[in-house]
Amino acid sequence: MTYFKNIWDQLRALYEARNEPESVQPLAELYWRLLLSLSVVCVFGIFAYGVSEFVGVLGNLSSASSASLNPPVSLDRKQLEALLAAFEARSSTTSTNIDPAALVDPSK
């Protein structure tokens, strides 16, 4: 515990005498090493995250079955024909019964 207290006392003394040239060099070196350490930790963290995401995607690709590759059919042929007939009936009734002069301009 006294070792850490001695280090802290030395850093405090260097910081208090930061106007002296011989005190600036150790502070600058400590700052530089701290920045390098932080950048190395960030690079390793980014690399680890990228590898984990890549492995996750590979796991999803390998576990995909043929059922997930072909989605289920949502409409059968009868439902599709009924839907198309309903659209056709609606378009034929609305196009013949609408008077173009009776339409109101929504911008007014």
MMTF fields as JSON, N, C-alpha, C and O atoms, coordinates in Angstrom:
{
  "mmtfVersion": "1.0.0",
  "mmtfProducer": "UNKNOWN",
  "numBonds": 431,
  "numAtoms": 432,
  "numGroups": 108,
  "numChains": 1,
  "numModels": 1,
  "chainsPerModel": [1],
  "groupsPerChain": [108],
  "chainIdList": ["A"],
  "bondAtomList": [4, 2, 8, 6, 12, 10, 16, 14, 20, 18, 24, 22, 28, 26, 32, 30, 36, 34, 40, 38, 44, 42, 48, 46, 52, 50, 56, 54, 60, 58, 64, 62, 68, 66, 72, 70, 76, 74, 80, 78, 84, 82, 88, 86, 92, 90, 96, 94, 100, 98, 104, 102, 108, 106, 112, 110, 116, 114, 120, 118, 124, 122, 128, 126, 132, 130, 136, 134, 140, 138, 144, 142, 148, 146, 152, 150, 156, 154, 160, 158, 164, 162, 168, 166, 172, 170, 176, 174, 180, 178, 184, 182, 188, 186, 192, 190, 196, 194, 200, 198, 204, 202, 208, 206, 212, 210, 216, 214, 220, 218, 224, 222, 228, 226, 232, 230, 236, 234, 240, 238, 244, 242, 248, 246, 252, 250, 256, 254, 260, 258, 264, 262, 268, 266, 272, 270, 276, 274, 280, 278, 284, 282, 288, 286, 292, 290, 296, 294, 300, 298, 304, 302, 308, 306, 312, 310, 316, 314, 320, 318, 324, 322, 328, 326, 332, 330, 336, 334, 340, 338, 344, 342, 348, 346, 352, 350, 356, 354, 360, 358, 364, 362, 368, 366, 372, 370, 376, 374, 380, 378, 384, 382, 388, 386, 392, 390, 396, 394, 400, 398, 404, 402, 408, 406, 412, 410, 416, 414, 420, 418, 424, 422, 428, 426],
  "bondOrderList": [1, 1, 1, 1, 1, 1, 1, 1, 1, 1, 1, 1, 1, 1, 1, 1, 1, 1, 1, 1, 1, 1, 1, 1, 1, 1, 1, 1, 1, 1, 1, 1, 1, 1, 1, 1, 1, 1, 1, 1, 1, 1, 1, 1, 1, 1, 1, 1, 1, 1, 1, 1, 1, 1, 1, 1, 1, 1, 1, 1, 1, 1, 1, 1, 1, 1, 1, 1, 1, 1, 1, 1, 1, 1, 1, 1, 1, 1, 1, 1, 1, 1, 1, 1, 1, 1, 1, 1, 1, 1, 1, 1, 1, 1, 1, 1, 1, 1, 1, 1, 1, 1, 1, 1, 1, 1, 1],
  "groupList": [{"groupName": "MET", "atomNameList": ["N", "CA", "C", "O"], "elementList": ["N", "C", "C", "O"], "formalChargeList": [0, 0, 0, 0], "bondAtomList": [1, 0, 2, 1, 3, 2], "bondOrderList": [1, 1, 2], "singleLetterCode": "M", "chemCompType": "L-PEPTIDE LINKING"}, {"groupName": "THR", "atomNameList": ["N", "CA", "C", "O"], "elementList": ["N", "C", "C", "O"], "formalChargeList": [0, 0, 0, 0], "bondAtomList": [1, 0, 2, 1, 3, 2], "bondOrderList": [1, 1, 2], "singleLetterCode": "T", "chemCompType": "L-PEPTIDE LINKING"}, {"groupName": "TYR", "atomNameList": ["N", "CA", "C", "O"], "elementList": ["N", "C", "C", "O"], "formalChargeList": [0, 0, 0, 0], "bondAtomList": [1, 0, 2, 1, 3, 2], "bondOrderList": [1, 1, 2], "singleLetterCode": "Y", "chemCompType": "L-PEPTIDE LINKING"}, {"groupName": "PHE", "atomNameList": ["N", "CA", "C", "O"], "elementList": ["N", "C", "C", "O"], "formalChargeList": [0, 0, 0, 0], "bondAtomList": [1, 0, 2, 1, 3, 2], "bondOrderList": [1, 1, 2], "singleLetterCode": "F", "chemCompType": "L-PEPTIDE LINKING"}, {"groupName": "LYS", "atomNameList": ["N", "CA", "C", "O"], "elementList": ["N", "C", "C", "O"], "formalChargeList": [0, 0, 0, 0], "bondAtomList": [1, 0, 2, 1, 3, 2], "bondOrderList": [1, 1, 2], "singleLetterCode": "K", "chemCompType": "L-PEPTIDE LINKING"}, {"groupName": "ASN", "atomNameList": ["N", "CA", "C", "O"], "elementList": ["N", "C", "C", "O"], "formalChargeList": [0, 0, 0, 0], "bondAtomList": [1, 0, 2, 1, 3, 2], "bondOrderList": [1, 1, 2], "singleLetterCode": "N", "chemCompType": "L-PEPTIDE LINKING"}, {"groupName": "ILE", "atomNameList": ["N", "CA", "C", "O"], "elementList": ["N", "C", "C", "O"], "formalChargeList": [0, 0, 0, 0], "bondAtomList": [1, 0, 2, 1, 3, 2], "bondOrderList": [1, 1, 2], "singleLetterCode": "I", "chemCompType": "L-PEPTIDE LINKING"}, {"groupName": "TRP", "atomNameList": ["N", "CA", "C", "O"], "elementList": ["N", "C", "C", "O"], "formalChargeList": [0, 0, 0, 0], "bondAtomList": [1, 0, 2, 1, 3, 2], "bondOrderList": [1, 1, 2], "singleLetterCode": "W", "chemCompType": "L-PEPTIDE LINKING"}, {"groupName": "ASP", "atomNameList": ["N", "CA", "C", "O"], "elementList": ["N", "C", "C", "O"], "formalChargeList": [0, 0, 0, 0], "bondAtomList": [1, 0, 2, 1, 3, 2], "bondOrderList": [1, 1, 2], "singleLetterCode": "D", "chemCompType": "L-PEPTIDE LINKING"}, {"groupName": "GLN", "atomNameList": ["N", "CA", "C", "O"], "elementList": ["N", "C", "C", "O"], "formalChargeList": [0, 0, 0, 0], "bondAtomList": [1, 0, 2, 1, 3, 2], "bondOrderList": [1, 1, 2], "singleLetterCode": "Q", "chemCompType": "L-PEPTIDE LINKING"}, {"groupName": "LEU", "atomNameList": ["N", "CA", "C", "O"], "elementList": ["N", "C", "C", "O"], "formalChargeList": [0, 0, 0, 0], "bondAtomList": [1, 0, 2, 1, 3, 2], "bondOrderList": [1, 1, 2], "singleLetterCode": "L", "chemCompType": "L-PEPTIDE LINKING"}, {"groupName": "ARG", "atomNameList": ["N", "CA", "C", "O"], "elementList": ["N", "C", "C", "O"], "formalChargeList": [0, 0, 0, 0], "bondAtomList": [1, 0, 2, 1, 3, 2], "bondOrderList": [1, 1, 2], "singleLetterCode": "R", "chemCompType": "L-PEPTIDE LINKING"}, {"groupName": "ALA", "atomNameList": ["N", "CA", "C", "O"], "elementList": ["N", "C", "C", "O"], "formalChargeList": [0, 0, 0, 0], "bondAtomList": [1, 0, 2, 1, 3, 2], "bondOrderList": [1, 1, 2], "singleLetterCode": "A", "chemCompType": "L-PEPTIDE LINKING"}, {"groupName": "GLU", "atomNameList": ["N", "CA", "C", "O"], "elementList": ["N", "C", "C", "O"], "formalChargeList": [0, 0, 0, 0], "bondAtomList": [1, 0, 2, 1, 3, 2], "bondOrderList": [1, 1, 2], "singleLetterCode": "E", "chemCompType": "L-PEPTIDE LINKING"}, {"groupName": "PRO", "atomNameList": ["N", "CA", "C", "O"], "elementList": ["N", "C", "C", "O"], "formalChargeList": [0, 0, 0, 0], "bondAtomList": [1, 0, 2, 1, 3, 2], "bondOrderList": [1, 1, 2], "singleLetterCode": "P", "chemCompType": "L-PEPTIDE LINKING"}, {"groupName": "SER", "atomNameList": ["N", "CA", "C", "O"], "elementList": ["N", "C", "C", "O"], "formalChargeList": [0, 0, 0, 0], "bondAtomList": [1, 0, 2, 1, 3, 2], "bondOrderList": [1, 1, 2], "singleLetterCode": "S", "chemCompType": "L-PEPTIDE LINKING"}, {"groupName": "VAL", "atomNameList": ["N", "CA", "C", "O"], "elementList": ["N", "C", "C", "O"], "formalChargeList": [0, 0, 0, 0], "bondAtomList": [1, 0, 2, 1, 3, 2], "bondOrderList": [1, 1, 2], "singleLetterCode": "V", "chemCompType": "L-PEPTIDE LINKING"}, {"groupName": "CYS", "atomNameList": ["N", "CA", "C", "O"], "elementList": ["N", "C", "C", "O"], "formalChargeList": [0, 0, 0, 0], "bondAtomList": [1, 0, 2, 1, 3, 2], "bondOrderList": [1, 1, 2], "singleLetterCode": "C", "chemCompType": "L-PEPTIDE LINKING"}, {"groupName": "GLY", "atomNameList": ["N", "CA", "C", "O"], "elementList": ["N", "C", "C", "O"], "formalChargeList": [0, 0, 0, 0], "bondAtomList": [1, 0, 2, 1, 3, 2], "bondOrderList": [1, 1, 2], "singleLetterCode": "G", "chemCompType": "PEPTIDE LINKING"}],
  "groupTypeList": [0, 1, 2, 3, 4, 5, 6, 7, 8, 9, 10, 11, 12, 10, 2, 13, 12, 11, 5, 13, 14, 13, 15, 16, 9, 14, 10, 12, 13, 10, 2, 7, 11, 10, 10, 10, 15, 10, 15, 16, 16, 17, 16, 3, 18, 6, 3, 12, 2, 18, 16, 15, 13, 3, 16, 18, 16, 10, 18, 5, 10, 15, 15, 12, 15, 15, 12, 15, 10, 5, 14, 14, 16, 15, 10, 8, 11, 4, 9, 10, 13, 12, 10, 10, 12, 12, 3, 13, 12, 11, 15, 15, 1, 1, 15, 1, 5, 6, 8, 14, 12, 12, 10, 16, 8, 14, 15, 4],
  "groupIdList": [1, 2, 3, 4, 5, 6, 7, 8, 9, 10, 11, 12, 13, 14, 15, 16, 17, 18, 19, 20, 21, 22, 23, 24, 25, 26, 27, 28, 29, 30, 31, 32, 33, 34, 35, 36, 37, 38, 39, 40, 41, 42, 43, 44, 45, 46, 47, 48, 49, 50, 51, 52, 53, 54, 55, 56, 57, 58, 59, 60, 61, 62, 63, 64, 65, 66, 67, 68, 69, 70, 71, 72, 73, 74, 75, 76, 77, 78, 79, 80, 81, 82, 83, 84, 85, 86, 87, 88, 89, 90, 91, 92, 93, 94, 95, 96, 97, 98, 99, 100, 101, 102, 103, 104, 105, 106, 107, 108],
  "secStructList": [7, 2, 2, 2, 2, 2, 2, 2, 2, 2, 2, 2, 2, 2, 2, 2, 6, 6, 6, 1, 2, 2, 2, 2, 2, 2, 2, 2, 2, 2, 2, 2, 2, 2, 2, 2, 2, 2, 2, 2, 2, 2, 2, 2, 2, 2, 2, 2, 2, 2, 2, 2, 2, 2, 2, 2, 2, 2, 2, 2, 2, 2, 2, 7, 7, 2, 2, 2, 2, 1, 7, 7, 7, 1, 7, 7, 2, 2, 2, 2, 2, 2, 2, 2, 2, 2, 2, 2, 2, 2, 2, 2, 2, 2, 2, 2, 2, 7, 7, 4, 4, 4, 7, 7, 7, 6, 6, 7],
  "xCoordList": [0.818, 0.0, 0.862, 0.5, 1.971, 2.839, 3.467, 3.822, 3.604, 4.151, 3.248, 3.729, 1.936, 0.994, 0.927, 0.756, 1.06, 1.062, 2.289, 2.202, 3.444, 4.656, 4.506, 4.918, 3.925, 3.701, 2.771, 3.03, 1.693, 0.742, 1.404, 1.175, 2.219, 2.925, 3.903, 4.038, 4.584, 5.512, 4.764, 5.207, 3.646, 2.846, 2.304, 2.276, 1.875, 1.375, 2.49, 2.272, 3.678, 4.815, 5.19, 5.505, 5.153, 5.448, 4.392, 4.723, 3.153, 2.086, 2.161, 1.92, 2.493, 2.607, 3.761, 3.707, 4.81, 5.964, 5.922, 6.963, 4.733, 4.586, 5.167, 5.316, 5.496, 6.122, 7.621, 8.255, 8.174, 9.596, 9.811, 9.049, 10.831, 11.054, 11.341, 10.926, 12.031, 12.325, 11.103, 11.136, 10.037, 8.805, 7.838, 6.964, 7.995, 7.074, 7.344, 6.402, 8.586, 8.912, 8.289, 7.684, 8.395, 7.725, 6.203, 5.563, 5.621, 4.167, 3.766, 2.765, 4.541, 4.242, 4.402, 3.605, 5.419, 5.624, 4.491, 4.034, 4.048, 2.932, 1.654, 0.902, 1.424, 0.251, 0.308, -0.701, 1.471, 1.649, 1.409, 0.723, 1.965, 1.761, 0.303, -0.213, -0.347, -1.77, -2.59, -3.488, -2.284, -3.005, -2.734, -3.652, -1.478, -1.164, -1.875, -2.391, -1.899, -2.57, -4.062, -4.657, -4.659, -6.089, -6.401, -7.408, -5.543, -5.784, -5.607, -6.344, -4.662, -4.476, -5.68, -6.141, -6.188, -7.38, -8.572, -9.355, -8.717, -9.824, -9.699, -10.691, -8.492, -8.301, -8.616, -9.281, -8.153, -8.458, -9.951, -10.508, -10.595, -12.035, -12.82, -13.761, -12.44, -13.108, -12.878, -13.795, -11.664, -11.361, -12.176, -12.717, -12.262, -13.032, -14.512, -15.163, -15.046, -16.449, -16.696, -17.697, -15.795, -15.937, -15.889, -16.666, -14.973, -14.874, -16.135, -16.634, -16.663, -17.875, -19.073, -19.873, -19.203, -20.288, -20.128, -21.108, -18.9, -18.644, -18.979, -19.595, -18.582, -18.882, -20.389, -20.926, -21.071, -22.525, -23.216, -24.165, -22.75, -23.337, -23.052, -23.93, -21.836, -21.523, -22.38, -22.8, -22.639, -23.507, -24.925, -25.567, -25.426, -26.777, -26.854, -27.859, -25.807, -25.821, -25.748, -26.395, -24.982, -24.848, -26.084, -26.355, -26.845, -28.018, -29.292, -30.356, -29.193, -30.381, -30.824, -30.025, -32.107, -32.641, -33.352, -33.524, -33.753, -34.429, -35.805, -36.315, -36.412, -37.715, -37.584, -38.48, -36.486, -36.334, -35.907, -36.097, -35.34, -34.952, -36.161, -36.184, -37.156, -38.384, -39.501, -39.973, -39.937, -40.979, -42.308, -42.545, -43.162, -44.457, -45.316, -45.22, -46.137, -47.023, -48.172, -48.852, -48.389, -49.423, -50.798, -51.82, -50.834, -52.103, -52.085, -51.078, -53.209, -53.305, -53.967, -54.359, -54.086, -54.568, -56.008, -56.331, -56.876, -58.281, -58.383, -59.134, -57.629, -57.669, -57.123, -57.646, -56.083, -55.507, -56.494, -56.638, -57.167, -58.147, -59.32, -59.831, -59.749, -60.844, -60.421, -61.208, -59.199, -58.692, -58.579, -58.959, -58.067, -57.963, -59.341, -59.525, -60.313, -61.68, -62.282, -62.998, -62.001, -62.518, -61.897, -62.592, -60.62, -59.978, -60.563, -60.804, -60.787, -61.338, -62.751, -63.113, -63.55, -64.922, -64.919, -65.728, -64.04, -63.988, -63.525, -64.064, -62.537, -62.06, -63.091, -63.178, -63.876, -64.885, -66.055, -66.624, -66.427, -67.567, -67.163, -67.959, -65.976, -65.586, -65.255, -65.445, -64.766, -64.393, -65.623, -65.566, -66.726, -67.909, -68.839, -69.618, -68.792, -69.752, -69.219, -69.962, -67.986, -67.423, -67.533, -67.156, -68.057, -68.132, -66.886, -66.697, -66.023, -64.775, -65.026, -64.172, -66.167, -66.449, -66.796, -66.66, -67.249, -67.665, -66.485, -66.646, -65.311, -64.154, -63.688, -63.624, -63.361, -62.902, -61.38, -60.773, -60.78, -59.332, -58.931, -59.341, -58.146, -57.811, -56.858, -56.711, -56.211, -55.285, -55.996, -55.371, -57.289, -58.043, -58.815, -59.501],
  "yCoordList": [-1.192, 0.0, 1.256, 2.262, 1.202, 2.38, 2.626, 3.757, 1.55, 1.696, 2.587, 3.48, 2.347, 3.159, 4.582, 5.538, 4.719, 6.051, 6.829, 8.029, 6.148, 6.819, 7.262, 8.366, 6.419, 6.779, 7.982, 8.925, 7.951, 9.06, 10.357, 11.422, 10.263, 11.445, 11.992, 13.207, 11.101, 11.549, 12.228, 13.256, 11.656, 12.278, 13.634, 14.576, 13.734, 15.008, 16.046, 17.205, 15.63, 16.562, 17.01, 18.179, 16.065, 16.434, 17.398, 18.344, 17.166, 18.032, 19.422, 20.429, 19.467, 20.771, 21.58, 22.809, 20.88, 21.565, 21.464, 21.32, 21.54, 21.344, 22.494, 22.37, 23.602, 24.717, 24.505, 25.192, 23.582, 23.268, 22.302, 21.345, 22.521, 21.656, 20.198, 19.291, 19.96, 18.577, 17.845, 16.621, 18.55, 17.913, 17.652, 16.791, 18.394, 18.248, 16.956, 16.308, 16.573, 15.376, 14.104, 13.349, 13.821, 12.604, 12.666, 11.646, 13.855, 13.976, 13.729, 13.063, 14.262, 14.052, 12.584, 12.046, 11.94, 10.52, 9.67, 8.72, 10.015, 9.292, 9.481, 8.534, 10.721, 11.006, 10.234, 9.677, 10.194, 9.495, 8.002, 7.382, 7.426, 5.99, 5.674, 4.633, 6.563, 6.37, 6.391, 5.568, 7.332, 7.386, 6.152, 5.613, 5.698, 4.489, 3.266, 2.436, 3.161, 2.017, 2.038, 1.004, 3.215, 3.326, 2.983, 2.332, 3.417, 3.093, 1.602, 1.039, 0.958, -0.488, -1.246, -2.21, -0.817, -1.463, -1.275, -2.205, -0.09, 0.155, -0.717, -1.276, -0.837, -1.66, -3.113, -3.771, -3.626, -5.015, -5.214, -6.254, -4.228, -4.322, -4.339, -5.118, -3.485, -3.443, -4.749, -5.279, -5.261, -6.526, -7.672, -8.504, -7.713, -8.776, -8.676, -9.696, -7.463, -7.291, -7.732, -8.39, -7.376, -7.788, -9.289, -9.859, -9.939, -11.403, -12.044, -13.017, -11.503, -12.095, -11.946, -12.873, -10.802, -10.619, -11.544, -12.105, -11.702, -12.575, -14.019, -14.721, -14.466, -15.84, -16.021, -17.082, -14.989, -15.061, -15.205, -15.978, -14.47, -14.582, -15.959, -16.57, -16.449, -17.792, -18.846, -19.815, -18.664, -19.6, -19.576, -20.62, -18.378, -18.27, -18.891, -19.509, -18.734, -19.318, -20.831, -21.501, -21.384, -22.831, -23.49, -24.654, -22.777, -23.378, -23.162, -23.651, -22.437, -22.188, -23.482, -24.201, -23.757, -24.977, -24.624, -23.45, -25.634, -25.397, -24.766, -24.101, -24.963, -24.356, -22.851, -22.117, -22.38, -20.935, -20.301, -19.099, -21.077, -20.522, -20.303, -19.344, -21.156, -21.011, -20.57, -21.379, -19.319, -18.857, -19.529, -19.913, -19.672, -20.309, -19.459, -18.232, -20.124, -19.447, -18.841, -19.542, -17.527, -16.87, -16.921, -16.838, -17.055, -17.134, -18.359, -18.66, -19.048, -20.107, -19.517, -18.351, -20.308, -19.803, -19.296, -18.289, -19.958, -19.531, -18.171, -17.3, -17.994, -16.714, -15.592, -14.478, -15.886, -14.881, -14.484, -13.299, -15.453, -15.141, -14.346, -13.444, -14.679, -13.931, -12.497, -11.568, -12.313, -10.976, -10.152, -8.981, -10.748, -10.041, -9.69, -8.618, -10.603, -10.315, -9.161, -8.333, -9.1, -7.993, -6.675, -5.661, -6.669, -5.446, -5.023, -3.838, -5.988, -5.683, -5.128, -4.181, -5.709, -5.234, -3.826, -2.991, -3.554, -2.227, -1.178, -0.071, -1.519, -0.525, -0.257, 0.865, -1.269, -1.049, -0.234, 0.569, -0.419, 0.349, 1.771, 2.693, 1.97, 3.337, 4.179, 5.395, 3.562, 4.368, 4.819, 5.849, 4.085, 4.474, 5.377, 6.109, 5.357, 6.119, 7.474, 8.235, 7.796, 9.038, 10.117, 9.92, 11.252, 12.421, 13.26, 13.732, 13.47, 14.226, 15.659, 16.23, 16.257, 17.62, 17.683, 18.739, 16.563, 16.551, 16.355, 16.482, 16.05, 15.857, 17.178, 18.182, 17.176, 18.384, 18.373, 17.347, 19.502, 19.616, 19.648, 20.569, 18.683, 18.65, 19.76, 20.015, 20.422, 21.491, 22.798, 23.736, 22.873, 24.114, 24.044, 25.002],
  "zCoordList": [0.0, 0.0, 0.0, -0.611, 0.666, 0.689, -0.676, -1.01, -1.47, -2.824, -3.664, -4.36, -3.602, -4.366, -3.816, -4.573, -2.5, -1.904, -2.357, -2.62, -2.452, -2.917, -4.368, -4.725, -5.198, -6.609, -6.687, -7.435, -5.92, -5.937, -5.455, -6.027, -4.408, -3.904, -4.937, -5.083, -5.655, -6.69, -7.845, -8.355, -8.247, -9.315, -8.882, -9.674, -7.631, -7.133, -7.109, -7.46, -6.696, -6.666, -8.081, -8.302, -9.048, -10.437, -10.979, -11.694, -10.648, -11.151, -10.521, -11.187, -9.246, -8.586, -9.176, -9.216, -9.637, -10.221, -11.75, -12.391, -12.327, -13.775, -14.589, -15.805, -13.949, -14.665, -14.843, -15.644, -14.119, -14.242, -15.404, -15.542, -16.251, -17.414, -17.042, -17.764, -15.946, -15.579, -15.032, -14.908, -14.705, -14.241, -15.389, -15.288, -16.476, -17.596, -18.353, -18.809, -18.495, -19.28, -18.694, -19.456, -17.402, -16.883, -17.016, -17.269, -16.847, -17.018, -18.469, -18.733, -19.407, -20.821, -21.192, -21.961, -20.655, -20.942, -20.362, -20.996, -19.166, -18.553, -19.377, -19.605, -19.819, -20.647, -21.961, -22.391, -22.603, -23.869, -23.691, -24.503, -22.643, -22.402, -22.092, -22.498, -21.383, -21.1, -22.389, -22.567, -23.29, -24.569, -25.421, -26.04, -25.46, -26.227, -25.662, -26.411, -24.347, -23.715, -24.02, -24.324, -23.936, -24.217, -25.67, -25.952, -26.593, -28.001, -28.271, -29.08, -27.625, -27.808, -27.254, -27.865, -26.105, -25.54, -26.48, -26.673, -27.062, -27.998, -29.245, -29.711, -29.786, -30.989, -30.696, -31.496, -29.567, -29.22, -28.961, -29.312, -28.352, -28.125, -29.42, -29.571, -30.352, -31.655, -32.408, -33.036, -32.345, -33.005, -32.396, -33.124, -31.066, -30.409, -30.759, -30.984, -30.808, -31.178, -32.617, -32.902, -33.517, -34.914, -35.078, -35.843, -34.359, -34.437, -33.883, -34.448, -32.767, -32.192, -33.135, -33.265, -33.786, -34.746, -35.952, -36.442, -36.427, -37.566, -37.221, -38.024, -36.044, -35.62, -35.458, -35.776, -34.965, -34.841, -36.182, -36.313, -37.176, -38.521, -39.103, -39.713, -38.918, -39.411, -38.721, -39.352, -37.435, -36.719, -37.243, -37.351, -37.575, -38.127, -39.512, -39.861, -40.297, -41.637, -41.587, -42.391, -40.669, -40.605, -40.006, -40.301, -39.169, -38.548, -39.359, -38.98, -40.467, -41.284, -41.952, -42.552, -41.834, -42.445, -43.748, -44.078, -44.468, -45.741, -45.534, -46.436, -44.365, -44.102, -43.983, -44.403, -43.418, -43.279, -44.599, -44.789, -45.509, -46.794, -47.687, -48.46, -47.603, -48.379, -47.438, -46.639, -47.509, -46.596, -46.919, -48.064, -45.934, -46.18, -47.117, -47.13, -47.883, -48.823, -48.028, -47.28, -48.192, -47.407, -48.086, -47.406, -49.41, -50.134, -51.05, -51.69, -51.095, -52.1, -53.349, -53.355, -54.383, -55.663, -55.58, -56.209, -54.827, -54.73, -54.034, -54.473, -52.957, -52.255, -53.138, -53.125, -53.896, -54.782, -55.876, -56.178, -56.467, -57.513, -56.956, -57.62, -55.734, -55.109, -54.823, -55.007, -54.382, -54.098, -55.384, -55.405, -56.436, -57.708, -58.272, -58.848, -58.103, -58.558, -57.77, -58.333, -56.478, -55.663, -56.096, -56.158, -56.393, -56.877, -58.223, -58.458, -59.096, -60.416, -60.288, -60.987, -59.4, -59.218, -58.638, -59.044, -57.711, -57.095, -58.103, -58.141, -58.914, -59.883, -60.973, -61.472, -61.354, -62.405, -61.874, -62.613, -60.615, -60.083, -59.743, -59.924, -59.266, -58.897, -60.115, -60.09, -61.176, -62.346, -63.131, -63.801, -63.069, -63.851, -63.071, -63.68, -61.75, -60.946, -60.489, -59.87, -60.766, -60.254, -61.323, -62.478, -60.908, -61.788, -61.542, -60.421, -62.542, -62.326, -61.859, -61.18, -62.199, -61.773, -60.312, -59.694, -59.728, -58.327, -57.375, -56.161, -57.908, -57.044, -56.476, -57.185, -55.195, -54.528, -54.456, -54.151, -54.733, -54.635, -53.163, -52.456, -52.667, -51.242, -50.815, -49.62, -51.763, -51.393, -51.079, -50.584, -51.357, -51.103, -49.844, -49.486]
}
